[in-house]
Amino acid sequence: MTINSRNKGAQFERDIAKILNEFFEAEGIDYQTKRNLDQYQGAGQCDLNMPYHAVECKFYKEGTGLKSAWWNQVCESAQGRIPVLIFKFNRRPIQVCIPLHAINTEWEEDNKKIAFMPMDEWLEILRRNWKIYSMLDRLKGVNS
């Protein structure tokens, strides 16, 4: 990875953190995310931490879709949280990949069944499901 591509990736992570923090503020959620600088110290770290989710961000010059290695990476770093892959290619809109159970929390947790959507649609899913994610997280804590 060249220095320029590393800088581009870091800037993309900051941009996504800003979008998420604006979402948290608008929704009255007392949380601020920031880049996880520990990700460079070892494997198994996501780019952005946020409640109930592990977020991995990818920004590449060229491409058209998901690379399975990216999804595998975020699933490994999720450690029981919902994996979220946010990716972008030059001159293309931001795409978000999440497991289907993040959309409908009544479905079986299976990170192999995924959906792609624009960023604003994912934020709408977060808005709709945030309280459910919180409740499910508390139940996991009680039962684990």
Secondary structure, 3 states (H helix, E strand, C coil): CCHHHHHHHHHHHHHHHHHHHHHHHHHCCCCCCCECHHHHCCCCCCCEEECCEEEEEEEECCCCCCCHHHHHHHHHHHCCCEEEEEEEECCCCCEEEEEHHHHCCCCCCCCCCEEEEEHHHHHHHHHHHHHHHHHHHHHHHHHC
